[in-house]
């Protein structure tokens, strides 16, 4: 494959190759550079484009994103983001059928590919679930990923607790530790059975849901299982004021201090989102969270788009890096557009620092490629170099809407979007060509996704404080006149 630009790799760093070449055989890259002297079976000239390593999404949206419903609808506990006690007492139930759960993952996986993501660690909301995710749906997810050709790390989410709203508006927690430990046991069995399936495209992880809904015993056992299995362990942590206050009330420590006391933090620990830490503007106090994270080798999974939508973010990406903290990126919301995610991250970092030189385009590009590979312990991912897996994306630089091209990476960070990904190759298989994924009817799937999402929205009154009608839960920007058509 040849293109106007290629992102190569030398001495541990990305390099830019004008009029570069990438040669791969089966699933492995053989050569990156200029003037390959060997014979090839097929030559593909990508023209005015950029061939780059695929993005590694450590917190990849794998459902129909309900977070967007709270974009302009607050507070969360009044808008169905926290179960009312009446709903919990009545017995929570699955709001999607098994077929719908499999469909939403397959649909989300296709969207990740269309946005240039080649390795994904799925994340989905538990707000509309009975309790945790199931082994059965993740076996279906493995099949869907294999059919599409997406590289994934899978593991059903589990928890020992759940937040709920009392009739007086107070938010409390309900715990059912045996149920959560059973979820962990199921997840461990899933890892043992599924890791390495589908020619190694399917790997596994452990995914306790979020720190405030986990007991100490669940976290200890999870950490031990992660070390024994040698898999990544991802725990949503340091992401909200409610979490910060709850962990402090229950354990007398910050979230990071509590994890350290449990022996939870290792170099295979992934921590989305890391926005509420101490010392920090967002969570003032005497703690030393950032030092603990850096010393442990744990990875902060930075999700700037979803954080920015709700008015928070890292104290700064540059500050975390300067402290020696390992950082990867996650999308965690719709659209699963890693380029948009990086663009928001770069701008919010410069705003936080009050300095346009605080970070550069390549800093975020590195985090989305090399940072993700480092988090997973995969030196064969996140870069285009001989011996690496053939995971690459062709970005269209001929799109006149991009403007003038000076530096291709800076152009991606200034004016491109995930829609500019033209072709995606994963493990040597072309999984998307000219934005078409074989066997996927994007129009039909989008229509089905809308119907499924509408049905979920109509169920929100059952699980919303006070059980108001849908139109009171989700406000409209302006008064709607006439019939709504979707």
Secondary structure as UniProt FT lines:
FT   STRAND          2..10
FT   TURN            11..12
FT   STRAND          13..25
FT   TURN            26..27
FT   STRAND          28..33
FT   STRAND          49..53
FT   STRAND          55..61
FT   HELIX           67..70
FT   HELIX           76..78
FT   TURN            79..80
FT   STRAND          83..84
FT   HELIX           85..90
FT   HELIX           98..114
FT   TURN            115..116
FT   STRAND          117..123
FT   TURN            127..128
FT   HELIX           135..148
FT   STRAND          151..154
FT   STRAND          157..158
FT   STRAND          161..165
FT   TURN            167..168
FT   STRAND          171..175
FT   HELIX           177..194
FT   TURN            195..196
FT   TURN            198..201
FT   STRAND          202..208
FT   HELIX           211..213
FT   HELIX           216..229
FT   STRAND          232..234
FT   STRAND          236..237
FT   HELIX           241..251
FT   HELIX           255..261
FT   TURN            262..263
FT   TURN            267..268
FT   STRAND          269..273
FT   HELIX           289..296
FT   STRAND          299..302
FT   HELIX           304..309
FT   TURN            310..311
FT   HELIX           317..322
FT   TURN            323..324
FT   STRAND          326..329
FT   HELIX           338..353
FT   TURN            356..357
FT   HELIX           361..366
FT   HELIX           367..371
FT   HELIX           372..376
FT   TURN            379..380
FT   TURN            386..387
FT   STRAND          392..396
FT   HELIX           400..402
FT   HELIX           408..415
FT   HELIX           418..420
FT   STRAND          421..426
FT   TURN            427..428
FT   STRAND          429..433
FT   TURN            434..435
FT   TURN            438..439
FT   HELIX           442..459
FT   HELIX           460..463
FT   HELIX           465..467
FT   HELIX           470..473
//
